Amino acid sequence: MKRSSLLITLLLGMLFLPGALKAQSSFSLGDILNNKTLNGIAEAVTGTSSASAIDLTGTWKYKGSACALESDNIVKKAGASIATSTLEKKLDTKFASVGIKKGACSFTFSNDSSFVTKVGKKSYSGTYSYNKSNGTLVLTYLQLMNLNAAVKTSGNNVSLLFDANKFVKLVTYLSKTSSKTSIKTLAALLNSYEGAKVGFKLEK
Protein backbone atom coordinates (compact mmCIF):
# COMPACT_ATOMS: atom_id res chain seq x y z
CA MET A 1 0.00 0.00 0.00
CA LYS A 2 2.76 2.37 0.96
CA ARG A 3 4.60 1.48 -2.23
CA SER A 4 1.53 2.32 -4.32
CA SER A 5 1.16 5.69 -2.59
CA LEU A 6 4.79 6.48 -3.30
CA LEU A 7 4.38 5.63 -6.98
CA ILE A 8 1.31 7.88 -7.23
CA THR A 9 3.21 10.76 -5.60
CA LEU A 10 6.10 10.38 -8.03
CA LEU A 11 3.72 10.29 -11.00
CA LEU A 12 1.95 13.45 -9.85
CA GLY A 13 5.30 15.18 -9.41
CA MET A 14 6.30 14.28 -12.95
CA LEU A 15 3.01 15.65 -14.28
CA PHE A 16 3.41 19.02 -12.56
CA LEU A 17 7.15 19.40 -13.24
CA PRO A 18 6.83 20.44 -16.93
CA GLY A 19 4.39 23.17 -15.98
CA ALA A 20 6.80 24.54 -13.40
CA LEU A 21 9.68 24.44 -15.87
CA LYS A 22 7.54 26.15 -18.52
CA ALA A 23 6.68 28.95 -16.10
CA GLN A 24 10.33 29.46 -15.25
CA SER A 25 11.34 29.48 -18.93
CA SER A 26 8.95 32.35 -19.65
CA PHE A 27 11.77 34.80 -18.80
CA SER A 28 13.31 36.17 -21.98
CA LEU A 29 17.01 36.49 -22.70
CA GLY A 30 16.53 40.23 -22.50
CA ASP A 31 15.28 39.88 -18.91
CA ILE A 32 18.32 37.84 -17.97
CA LEU A 33 20.85 40.10 -19.66
CA ASN A 34 19.50 43.46 -18.58
CA ASN A 35 21.90 46.08 -17.26
CA LYS A 36 21.00 45.50 -13.63
CA THR A 37 21.76 41.80 -13.86
CA LEU A 38 25.03 42.41 -15.71
CA ASN A 39 26.10 44.91 -13.07
CA GLY A 40 25.38 42.36 -10.38
CA ILE A 41 27.40 39.71 -12.19
CA ALA A 42 30.26 42.14 -12.73
CA GLU A 43 30.31 43.00 -9.03
CA ALA A 44 30.37 39.30 -8.18
CA VAL A 45 33.30 38.80 -10.55
CA THR A 46 35.35 41.77 -9.32
CA GLY A 47 34.25 41.48 -5.68
CA THR A 48 33.40 45.16 -5.48
CA SER A 49 30.33 47.37 -5.47
CA SER A 50 29.67 51.10 -5.44
CA ALA A 51 29.91 52.77 -2.07
CA SER A 52 26.85 55.05 -2.09
CA ALA A 53 26.10 54.49 1.60
CA ILE A 54 29.61 54.33 3.05
CA ASP A 55 30.72 56.92 5.61
CA LEU A 56 34.30 57.95 4.85
CA THR A 57 34.92 59.98 8.01
CA GLY A 58 37.59 58.54 10.26
CA THR A 59 40.99 56.98 9.73
CA TRP A 60 41.46 54.32 7.07
CA LYS A 61 44.67 52.31 7.07
CA TYR A 62 46.36 51.09 3.93
CA LYS A 63 45.85 47.36 3.42
CA GLY A 64 47.19 46.88 -0.09
CA SER A 65 46.91 47.99 -3.67
CA ALA A 66 43.59 48.02 -5.51
CA CYS A 67 42.81 48.00 -9.21
CA ALA A 68 39.98 47.51 -11.67
CA LEU A 69 40.30 46.69 -15.35
CA GLU A 70 37.33 48.10 -17.23
CA SER A 71 35.71 46.11 -20.03
CA ASP A 72 32.57 46.30 -22.16
CA ASN A 73 31.39 42.71 -21.92
CA ILE A 74 31.02 40.13 -19.18
CA VAL A 75 33.38 37.63 -20.82
CA LYS A 76 36.22 40.14 -20.71
CA LYS A 77 35.29 41.02 -17.13
CA ALA A 78 35.81 37.42 -16.09
CA GLY A 79 39.28 37.50 -17.65
CA ALA A 80 39.95 40.90 -16.10
CA SER A 81 39.37 39.54 -12.61
CA ILE A 82 42.34 37.22 -13.05
CA ALA A 83 44.50 40.02 -14.47
CA THR A 84 43.42 42.25 -11.58
CA SER A 85 44.75 39.82 -9.01
CA THR A 86 48.06 39.58 -10.88
CA LEU A 87 48.40 43.35 -11.19
CA GLU A 88 47.62 43.93 -7.50
CA LYS A 89 50.43 41.57 -6.46
CA LYS A 90 52.86 43.49 -8.68
CA LEU A 91 51.60 46.83 -7.39
CA ASP A 92 52.03 45.76 -3.76
CA THR A 93 55.73 45.29 -4.44
CA LYS A 94 56.10 48.55 -6.38
CA PHE A 95 54.19 50.53 -3.74
CA ALA A 96 56.42 49.17 -0.98
CA SER A 97 59.49 50.36 -2.92
CA VAL A 98 58.22 53.95 -2.68
CA GLY A 99 57.21 53.70 0.99
CA ILE A 100 53.51 52.93 0.57
CA LYS A 101 52.95 49.76 2.56
CA LYS A 102 50.83 48.26 5.30
CA GLY A 103 51.43 49.96 8.64
CA ALA A 104 53.03 53.01 7.04
CA CYS A 105 50.18 54.67 5.14
CA SER A 106 46.73 55.97 6.09
CA PHE A 107 43.95 58.37 5.08
CA THR A 108 42.00 60.38 7.67
CA PHE A 109 38.81 62.12 6.53
CA SER A 110 37.24 64.75 8.81
CA ASN A 111 33.70 66.11 8.91
CA ASP A 112 34.91 69.58 7.84
CA SER A 113 35.92 68.27 4.38
CA SER A 114 39.62 68.19 5.24
CA PHE A 115 41.78 65.09 5.06
CA VAL A 116 45.33 63.96 5.80
CA THR A 117 47.34 61.29 4.04
CA LYS A 118 50.25 59.83 5.99
CA VAL A 119 53.12 57.96 4.35
CA GLY A 120 55.81 56.99 6.81
CA LYS A 121 56.58 60.06 8.92
CA LYS A 122 55.28 62.48 6.28
CA SER A 123 51.79 64.02 6.33
CA TYR A 124 50.01 65.54 3.32
CA SER A 125 46.85 67.55 3.92
CA GLY A 126 44.12 68.80 1.68
CA THR A 127 40.36 69.01 1.19
CA TYR A 128 37.92 66.52 -0.23
CA SER A 129 34.44 66.32 -1.70
CA TYR A 130 32.50 63.07 -1.54
CA ASN A 131 29.31 62.33 -3.47
CA LYS A 132 27.58 59.44 -1.70
CA SER A 133 24.96 59.04 -4.42
CA ASN A 134 27.44 57.88 -7.06
CA GLY A 135 30.48 56.99 -4.96
CA THR A 136 32.84 59.60 -6.39
CA LEU A 137 35.55 61.31 -4.37
CA VAL A 138 37.57 64.42 -5.27
CA LEU A 139 40.84 64.93 -3.41
CA THR A 140 42.60 68.28 -3.52
CA TYR A 141 46.11 68.33 -2.13
CA LEU A 142 47.58 71.73 -1.34
CA GLN A 143 50.24 71.46 -4.03
CA LEU A 144 48.54 69.15 -6.50
CA MET A 145 45.66 69.24 -8.95
CA ASN A 146 42.27 67.76 -8.11
CA LEU A 147 42.18 63.99 -8.24
CA ASN A 148 38.95 62.14 -8.95
CA ALA A 149 38.53 58.70 -7.42
CA ALA A 150 35.85 56.04 -7.53
CA VAL A 151 35.01 54.67 -4.09
CA LYS A 152 34.28 50.94 -4.00
CA THR A 153 33.51 48.59 -1.14
CA SER A 154 34.34 44.94 -0.62
CA GLY A 155 33.33 43.58 2.76
CA ASN A 156 34.81 45.90 5.39
CA ASN A 157 37.33 47.37 2.95
CA VAL A 158 37.12 50.55 0.92
CA SER A 159 39.07 51.05 -2.30
CA LEU A 160 39.97 54.43 -3.80
CA LEU A 161 40.47 53.96 -7.54
CA PHE A 162 42.11 56.57 -9.79
CA ASP A 163 42.89 56.77 -13.49
CA ALA A 164 46.34 55.26 -13.89
CA ASN A 165 48.05 58.39 -15.28
CA LYS A 166 46.70 60.59 -12.48
CA PHE A 167 47.64 57.99 -9.91
CA VAL A 168 51.30 58.12 -10.97
CA LYS A 169 51.27 61.85 -10.21
CA LEU A 170 49.76 61.16 -6.80
CA VAL A 171 52.35 58.53 -5.92
CA THR A 172 55.11 60.86 -7.11
CA TYR A 173 53.77 63.56 -4.79
CA LEU A 174 53.41 61.23 -1.80
CA SER A 175 56.84 59.66 -2.34
CA LYS A 176 59.11 62.68 -2.74
CA THR A 177 62.02 60.88 -1.11
CA SER A 178 61.80 57.86 -3.40
CA SER A 179 64.11 57.38 -6.34
CA LYS A 180 63.01 58.41 -9.81
CA THR A 181 63.76 54.89 -10.97
CA SER A 182 61.11 53.43 -8.64
CA ILE A 183 58.50 55.89 -9.93
CA LYS A 184 59.41 55.21 -13.56
CA THR A 185 59.14 51.46 -12.98
CA LEU A 186 55.67 51.91 -11.49
CA ALA A 187 54.59 54.14 -14.38
CA ALA A 188 55.83 51.59 -16.92
CA LEU A 189 53.87 48.84 -15.19
CA LEU A 190 50.64 50.84 -15.23
CA ASN A 191 51.10 51.82 -18.88
CA SER A 192 51.09 48.13 -19.79
CA TYR A 193 47.53 47.80 -18.46
CA GLU A 194 45.37 49.95 -20.72
CA GLY A 195 42.13 51.14 -19.14
CA ALA A 196 43.22 50.30 -15.60
CA LYS A 197 42.05 52.15 -12.53
CA VAL A 198 44.43 51.78 -9.61
CA GLY A 199 44.66 52.96 -6.05
CA PHE A 200 44.51 51.96 -2.42
CA LYS A 201 42.61 49.30 -0.52
CA LEU A 202 41.83 50.67 2.94
CA GLU A 203 40.38 49.37 6.19
CA LYS A 204 39.36 50.97 9.48
C-alpha positions as CSV (number, residue, x, y, z in Angstrom):
1,M,0.0,0.0,0.0
2,K,2.8,2.4,1.0
3,R,4.6,1.5,-2.2
4,S,1.5,2.3,-4.3
5,S,1.2,5.7,-2.6
6,L,4.8,6.5,-3.3
7,L,4.4,5.6,-7.0
8,I,1.3,7.9,-7.2
9,T,3.2,10.8,-5.6
10,L,6.1,10.4,-8.0
11,L,3.7,10.3,-11.0
12,L,2.0,13.5,-9.9
13,G,5.3,15.2,-9.4
14,M,6.3,14.3,-13.0
15,L,3.0,15.6,-14.3
16,F,3.4,19.0,-12.6
17,L,7.1,19.4,-13.2
18,P,6.8,20.4,-16.9
19,G,4.4,23.2,-16.0
20,A,6.8,24.5,-13.4
21,L,9.7,24.4,-15.9
22,K,7.5,26.1,-18.5
23,A,6.7,28.9,-16.1
24,Q,10.3,29.5,-15.2
25,S,11.3,29.5,-18.9
26,S,8.9,32.4,-19.6
27,F,11.8,34.8,-18.8
28,S,13.3,36.2,-22.0
29,L,17.0,36.5,-22.7
30,G,16.5,40.2,-22.5
31,D,15.3,39.9,-18.9
32,I,18.3,37.8,-18.0
33,L,20.9,40.1,-19.7
34,N,19.5,43.5,-18.6
35,N,21.9,46.1,-17.3
36,K,21.0,45.5,-13.6
37,T,21.8,41.8,-13.9
38,L,25.0,42.4,-15.7
39,N,26.1,44.9,-13.1
40,G,25.4,42.4,-10.4
41,I,27.4,39.7,-12.2
42,A,30.3,42.1,-12.7
43,E,30.3,43.0,-9.0
44,A,30.4,39.3,-8.2
45,V,33.3,38.8,-10.6
46,T,35.3,41.8,-9.3
47,G,34.2,41.5,-5.7
48,T,33.4,45.2,-5.5
49,S,30.3,47.4,-5.5
50,S,29.7,51.1,-5.4
51,A,29.9,52.8,-2.1
52,S,26.9,55.0,-2.1
53,A,26.1,54.5,1.6
54,I,29.6,54.3,3.1
55,D,30.7,56.9,5.6
56,L,34.3,57.9,4.9
57,T,34.9,60.0,8.0
58,G,37.6,58.5,10.3
59,T,41.0,57.0,9.7
60,W,41.5,54.3,7.1
61,K,44.7,52.3,7.1
62,Y,46.4,51.1,3.9
63,K,45.8,47.4,3.4
64,G,47.2,46.9,-0.1
65,S,46.9,48.0,-3.7
66,A,43.6,48.0,-5.5
67,C,42.8,48.0,-9.2
68,A,40.0,47.5,-11.7
69,L,40.3,46.7,-15.3
70,E,37.3,48.1,-17.2
71,S,35.7,46.1,-20.0
72,D,32.6,46.3,-22.2
73,N,31.4,42.7,-21.9
74,I,31.0,40.1,-19.2
75,V,33.4,37.6,-20.8
76,K,36.2,40.1,-20.7
77,K,35.3,41.0,-17.1
78,A,35.8,37.4,-16.1
79,G,39.3,37.5,-17.7
80,A,39.9,40.9,-16.1
81,S,39.4,39.5,-12.6
82,I,42.3,37.2,-13.0
83,A,44.5,40.0,-14.5
84,T,43.4,42.2,-11.6
85,S,44.8,39.8,-9.0
86,T,48.1,39.6,-10.9
87,L,48.4,43.3,-11.2
88,E,47.6,43.9,-7.5
89,K,50.4,41.6,-6.5
90,K,52.9,43.5,-8.7
91,L,51.6,46.8,-7.4
92,D,52.0,45.8,-3.8
93,T,55.7,45.3,-4.4
94,K,56.1,48.5,-6.4
95,F,54.2,50.5,-3.7
96,A,56.4,49.2,-1.0
97,S,59.5,50.4,-2.9
98,V,58.2,54.0,-2.7
99,G,57.2,53.7,1.0
100,I,53.5,52.9,0.6
101,K,53.0,49.8,2.6
102,K,50.8,48.3,5.3
103,G,51.4,50.0,8.6
104,A,53.0,53.0,7.0
105,C,50.2,54.7,5.1
106,S,46.7,56.0,6.1
107,F,43.9,58.4,5.1
108,T,42.0,60.4,7.7
109,F,38.8,62.1,6.5
110,S,37.2,64.7,8.8
111,N,33.7,66.1,8.9
112,D,34.9,69.6,7.8
113,S,35.9,68.3,4.4
114,S,39.6,68.2,5.2
115,F,41.8,65.1,5.1
116,V,45.3,64.0,5.8
117,T,47.3,61.3,4.0
118,K,50.3,59.8,6.0
119,V,53.1,58.0,4.4
120,G,55.8,57.0,6.8
121,K,56.6,60.1,8.9
122,K,55.3,62.5,6.3
123,S,51.8,64.0,6.3
124,Y,50.0,65.5,3.3
125,S,46.9,67.5,3.9
126,G,44.1,68.8,1.7
127,T,40.4,69.0,1.2
128,Y,37.9,66.5,-0.2
129,S,34.4,66.3,-1.7
130,Y,32.5,63.1,-1.5
131,N,29.3,62.3,-3.5
132,K,27.6,59.4,-1.7
133,S,25.0,59.0,-4.4
134,N,27.4,57.9,-7.1
135,G,30.5,57.0,-5.0
136,T,32.8,59.6,-6.4
137,L,35.5,61.3,-4.4
138,V,37.6,64.4,-5.3
139,L,40.8,64.9,-3.4
140,T,42.6,68.3,-3.5
141,Y,46.1,68.3,-2.1
142,L,47.6,71.7,-1.3
143,Q,50.2,71.5,-4.0
144,L,48.5,69.2,-6.5
145,M,45.7,69.2,-9.0
146,N,42.3,67.8,-8.1
147,L,42.2,64.0,-8.2
148,N,39.0,62.1,-9.0
149,A,38.5,58.7,-7.4
150,A,35.8,56.0,-7.5
151,V,35.0,54.7,-4.1
152,K,34.3,50.9,-4.0
153,T,33.5,48.6,-1.1
154,S,34.3,44.9,-0.6
155,G,33.3,43.6,2.8
156,N,34.8,45.9,5.4
157,N,37.3,47.4,3.0
158,V,37.1,50.5,0.9
159,S,39.1,51.0,-2.3
160,L,40.0,54.4,-3.8
161,L,40.5,54.0,-7.5
162,F,42.1,56.6,-9.8
163,D,42.9,56.8,-13.5
164,A,46.3,55.3,-13.9
165,N,48.1,58.4,-15.3
166,K,46.7,60.6,-12.5
167,F,47.6,58.0,-9.9
168,V,51.3,58.1,-11.0
169,K,51.3,61.9,-10.2
170,L,49.8,61.2,-6.8
171,V,52.4,58.5,-5.9
172,T,55.1,60.9,-7.1
173,Y,53.8,63.6,-4.8
174,L,53.4,61.2,-1.8
175,S,56.8,59.7,-2.3
176,K,59.1,62.7,-2.7
177,T,62.0,60.9,-1.1
178,S,61.8,57.9,-3.4
179,S,64.1,57.4,-6.3
180,K,63.0,58.4,-9.8
181,T,63.8,54.9,-11.0
182,S,61.1,53.4,-8.6
183,I,58.5,55.9,-9.9
184,K,59.4,55.2,-13.6
185,T,59.1,51.5,-13.0
186,L,55.7,51.9,-11.5
187,A,54.6,54.1,-14.4
188,A,55.8,51.6,-16.9
189,L,53.9,48.8,-15.2
190,L,50.6,50.8,-15.2
191,N,51.1,51.8,-18.9
192,S,51.1,48.1,-19.8
193,Y,47.5,47.8,-18.5
194,E,45.4,49.9,-20.7
195,G,42.1,51.1,-19.1
196,A,43.2,50.3,-15.6
197,K,42.0,52.2,-12.5
198,V,44.4,51.8,-9.6
199,G,44.7,53.0,-6.0
200,F,44.5,52.0,-2.4
201,K,42.6,49.3,-0.5
202,L,41.8,50.7,2.9
203,E,40.4,49.4,6.2
204,K,39.4,51.0,9.5
